[in-house]
Amino acid sequence: MNFRQRLNRASPDRETVITIGVFDGVHRGHSHLLRRLIQLARPDCQPAVLTFSNHPITVLRPGRQVAFITTPEQKADLLHQQGIELVVSLEFTTELAQLTAREFVTLLVKELRMKGLVIGPDFALGRNREGSAAVLQALGREMGFWVEILEPMLLDGVLVKSRVIRQTITDGEVETAARLLGREYPLTGRVVAGDRRGRELGFPTANLDIAPVMAQPGDGIYAAWAVVDGVRRPAATSIGVRPTFGLTQRLLEVYILDFEGDLYGKDLEVQFVAKLRDQETFPNLEALVEQINRDVADTRLALAGSGGAYVP
C-alpha cells in the first residue's frame, strides 16, 4: 500500500488538526507539542499525528542508519495514551520525498481534512525542504487551513530532541535519557538460550535477542526493572562482551532478582533506571562473583523508590 492509499484509508470522521514528524521516543518535547495540538483541536476537530515508520534521513541520505528509541507499535500506543485520536503512519519513500510542499498539503487537506497544522520553528516539508513555516502559512491562507508555530521545549537548558536522547542512551546515560523521555528507557527482546555461564556462577540470566534497529545502552552494568508476564521485577542487567571470559559477542543479559522460572521464548521488557559501573575484566571467577554480589546490592539500592511513572 503506497502513501496515497494509506492516507485515503485514514478516513477521519471530522476535520483534523495535524502535526507531522518521526516522533521517535514520544519524549517530553513531543508531549509539549501534543498538548498544544489537542488544545487547539478540541472540541471541534480531531487531533492527529502523521508519522513515519522509517526515518526520512535513511532515504534522503542512502547508507545512513538511525537506531530507534521506540518501535512503531510502541510509538502509536504512546501517542494514543496522550490523547491523539488519529495516528497515521507512512513509510517515507523516494516518491513521497519528491512531492512539492503544495502537493503534500493538498493531500493532507483532501484525505485527512486538515484544518490546522502545528509545527516547530525549524520544520519544513516537501521536496528539498521547500515548505518552510512561511511557505506553509501562505499555502494555508490559500487553501483554508491555519498554521501555528510552537517553540521547542528546553529542559534544564537542554533541547529535548530524539537525537539527543538517542546519544544519551548510546553513552549509557540512562538517567538523563529517562529525564528527557519522561520515563525509563524500555528495551524489549526475546529470551534465547545462552551458554549458562551465569547459572554456573549462581546468577542465572535471561539473554535477550534485541532487534538491531533499536538503540542499546553502552557497555556496562545497569539497575533496571524487568517486566515478566506484566509484573515489574528488579533486575541487574549486563551489556557487553564479558571480557573476563575472553569473549567478543556483545550480549544483553538480565539477572532478575528473587525470581525462579523458565523464560525461554518469552518477550522480556527491560526498563533502564541507572548505570552502576562500566564493564570490567576480573582476574578470576571469585573476584567476578564478589562484584556481581555488589552489583545486586547496588541494584536494590538504585531501585528503591523508583516507580517508573510516566511524566509528560
C-alpha positions in Angstrom: 0.0 0.0 0.0 1.5 3.4 -1.0 1.3 6.6 1.0 -1.7 7.9 -1.1 -3.7 4.8 -0.4 -2.8 4.8 3.3 -3.8 8.5 3.6 -7.1 7.7 1.8 -7.8 4.9 4.2 -7.3 7.0 7.3 -10.8 8.5 6.9 -11.1 10.9 9.8 -14.7 11.4 11.0 -14.3 15.2 11.2 -11.8 18.0 10.4 -8.3 17.5 11.9 -5.5 19.5 13.5 -2.3 17.7 12.5 1.4 17.6 13.4 4.0 15.8 11.4 7.2 14.0 12.3 9.0 10.8 13.2 8.1 11.2 16.9 10.7 8.5 17.9 10.5 8.1 21.6 7.4 10.3 22.1 9.5 12.2 24.6 8.7 15.3 26.8 9.4 17.6 23.9 6.8 15.8 21.8 4.4 15.9 24.8 4.8 19.7 24.9 3.7 19.9 21.3 0.9 17.3 21.6 -0.7 19.1 24.5 -0.9 22.3 22.4 -2.2 20.3 19.4 -5.0 18.8 21.5 -5.8 22.2 23.0 -6.2 23.7 19.5 -8.1 20.8 18.1 -10.9 20.3 20.6 -13.8 20.4 20.7 -14.5 20.7 17.0 -11.5 19.0 15.3 -9.8 15.6 15.7 -6.2 15.7 17.0 -4.0 13.8 14.6 -0.3 12.8 14.1 1.2 11.9 10.7 4.3 9.9 11.4 6.8 7.7 9.6 7.7 4.1 10.2 11.2 4.7 9.0 13.5 7.7 9.4 13.4 10.1 6.4 17.2 10.6 6.6 17.8 7.0 5.6 16.0 7.7 2.3 17.4 11.2 1.8 20.9 10.1 2.6 21.3 6.5 1.5 23.6 4.5 3.7 22.8 6.5 6.8 21.4 4.4 9.7 19.4 5.6 12.7 18.8 3.5 15.8 15.2 3.7 17.1 14.1 4.5 20.6 10.6 3.1 20.1 9.1 0.5 17.8 6.2 1.7 15.5 3.8 -0.1 17.8 5.2 1.5 21.0 5.1 4.9 19.3 1.4 4.5 18.3 0.5 3.4 21.8 2.2 6.3 23.5 0.6 8.8 21.1 -2.8 7.4 21.8 -2.1 7.5 25.6 -1.5 11.2 25.3 -4.9 11.9 23.7 -4.1 11.6 19.9 -7.2 10.2 18.3 -5.8 9.6 14.8 -2.3 8.2 14.2 -1.3 7.8 10.5 2.0 6.0 9.9 3.6 6.2 6.5 6.7 4.7 5.0 8.9 7.6 3.9 9.8 6.8 0.3 11.7 8.5 -2.6 8.3 9.1 -4.2 7.0 10.9 -1.1 10.2 12.9 -0.8 9.7 14.2 -4.3 6.3 15.8 -3.5 6.3 19.6 -3.5 5.0 21.4 -0.4 1.8 22.3 -2.3 1.3 18.6 -3.4 1.8 17.4 0.2 -0.5 19.8 1.9 -3.1 19.3 -0.8 -3.2 15.6 0.1 -3.5 16.4 3.8 -6.4 18.8 3.2 -8.1 16.3 0.9 -7.5 13.0 2.6 -7.1 14.0 6.3 -9.4 17.0 6.2 -6.7 19.2 7.7 -7.9 22.4 9.2 -4.8 23.3 11.3 -1.1 22.4 11.3 1.1 22.6 14.4 4.9 22.7 13.7 8.2 23.7 15.3 10.1 26.8 14.0 12.6 24.7 12.0 10.0 22.4 10.5 9.9 22.1 6.7 8.2 19.6 4.3 8.2 18.9 0.6 10.9 18.4 -2.0 14.2 20.0 -0.9 12.5 21.2 2.3 10.8 24.0 0.3 7.8 24.0 2.7 9.1 26.3 5.4 6.9 27.8 8.0 6.4 30.9 5.9 5.5 28.9 2.8 3.1 26.7 4.7 1.4 29.8 6.2 0.9 31.2 2.7 -0.5 27.9 1.4 -2.8 27.8 4.4 -4.3 31.2 3.7 -4.9 30.0 0.1 -6.2 26.5 0.9 -8.2 27.1 4.1 -6.0 25.8 7.0 -4.1 27.7 9.7 -0.5 27.1 10.9 0.7 27.5 14.5 4.5 27.6 15.2 5.4 26.3 18.6 8.8 26.9 20.2 10.6 23.7 21.2 10.9 22.6 24.8 14.0 23.1 26.9 14.7 21.0 30.0 17.5 22.2 32.3 18.8 24.1 29.3 18.8 21.1 27.0 16.8 21.0 23.8 14.6 17.9 24.1 15.1 16.0 20.9 15.2 12.4 19.8 18.7 12.7 18.5 19.9 14.0 21.9 18.1 11.1 23.8 19.5 8.6 21.3 23.0 9.7 22.1 22.5 9.6 25.9 21.3 6.0 25.6 24.3 5.0 23.5 26.5 6.7 26.1 24.9 4.8 28.9 23.4 7.9 30.4 20.1 6.2 31.1 19.1 8.5 33.9 19.4 11.5 31.6 17.5 9.7 28.9 14.7 8.9 31.4 14.5 12.6 32.4 14.2 13.7 28.8 11.8 10.9 27.8 9.6 11.2 30.9 10.0 7.5 31.7 12.7 4.9 31.9 14.0 3.8 28.6 12.5 0.4 27.8 14.1 -2.3 25.5 12.2 -5.5 24.6 13.7 -8.7 23.3 13.0 -12.4 23.1 14.7 -14.6 25.7 17.1 -17.0 23.9 19.4 -19.8 25.1 22.9 -18.8 26.3 26.0 -20.6 27.4 24.7 -20.8 31.0 27.8 -19.2 32.5 25.6 -17.0 34.7 23.8 -20.1 36.1 27.1 -21.8 36.8 28.2 -18.7 38.9 24.9 -18.7 40.8 23.3 -15.9 38.8 21.1 -17.3 36.1 20.5 -14.7 33.4 18.0 -14.2 30.6 19.8 -13.5 27.4 17.8 -11.1 25.1 17.7 -11.1 21.4 17.4 -7.4 20.6 16.3 -6.1 17.1 19.4 -4.4 15.6 17.4 -1.3 14.7 16.8 -0.5 18.4 19.1 1.8 20.4 21.0 0.0 23.1 22.8 1.5 26.1 26.6 1.4 26.1 28.5 -1.5 27.7 28.2 -1.7 31.5 26.1 -2.9 34.4 22.7 -1.3 35.0 19.9 -1.3 37.6 16.7 -2.0 35.8 13.2 -3.2 36.0 12.3 -6.4 34.1 8.7 -6.8 33.1 7.8 -10.5 33.2 4.3 -11.5 32.3 3.1 -8.0 33.1 4.9 -7.9 36.5 7.8 -5.5 37.1 10.7 -7.1 38.9 14.1 -5.7 40.0 17.0 -6.8 37.7 20.7 -6.3 37.4 21.5 -6.0 33.7 24.8 -6.5 31.9 25.6 -5.3 28.4 28.9 -6.1 26.8 31.3 -8.8 25.6 32.2 -10.4 29.0 35.9 -9.8 28.8 36.7 -11.9 31.9 35.9 -15.0 29.7 37.7 -13.6 26.7 34.6 -13.4 24.6 33.7 -11.0 21.8 30.0 -11.3 21.2 28.0 -8.4 22.6 25.2 -9.7 24.8 22.4 -8.2 26.9 21.9 -10.4 30.0 19.3 -9.8 32.7 19.5 -11.3 36.2 16.1 -11.0 37.7 16.4 -10.7 41.5 14.4 -13.2 43.7 12.9 -14.9 40.7 12.7 -18.5 39.5 11.1 -19.6 36.3 11.5 -20.6 32.7 11.7 -17.5 30.5 12.9 -19.1 27.2 10.9 -17.9 24.2 9.2 -15.2 26.1 9.4 -11.5 25.3 11.0 -9.5 28.1 11.0 -5.7 28.6 13.9 -4.1 30.4 13.4 -0.6 31.8 16.8 1.0 32.5 17.0 3.1 35.7 20.7 3.7 36.4 24.1 2.7 35.3 26.1 1.1 38.1 29.5 0.8 36.5 31.5 0.2 33.3 32.3 -3.3 32.1 35.4 -4.7 33.7 37.8 -7.6 33.4 38.4 -9.6 36.6 41.5 -11.7 37.5 39.4 -14.8 38.4 35.9 -16.1 38.9 35.9 -15.4 42.7 36.5 -11.7 42.1 33.8 -11.7 39.5 31.3 -13.3 41.8 32.1 -10.8 44.6 31.5 -8.0 42.2 28.2 -9.4 41.0 27.0 -9.6 44.6 27.9 -5.9 45.0 26.0 -5.2 41.7 22.9 -7.0 43.1 23.1 -4.9 46.3 23.6 -1.7 44.3 20.7 -2.6 42.1 18.4 -2.9 45.1 19.5 0.5 46.4 19.2 2.2 43.0 15.6 0.8 42.5 14.4 1.7 46.0 11.7 4.3 45.5 11.8 4.0 41.7 8.3 3.7 40.4 8.9 4.2 36.7 6.0 6.5 36.4 5.4 8.4 33.1 5.9 12.2 33.5 4.7 14.1 30.4 
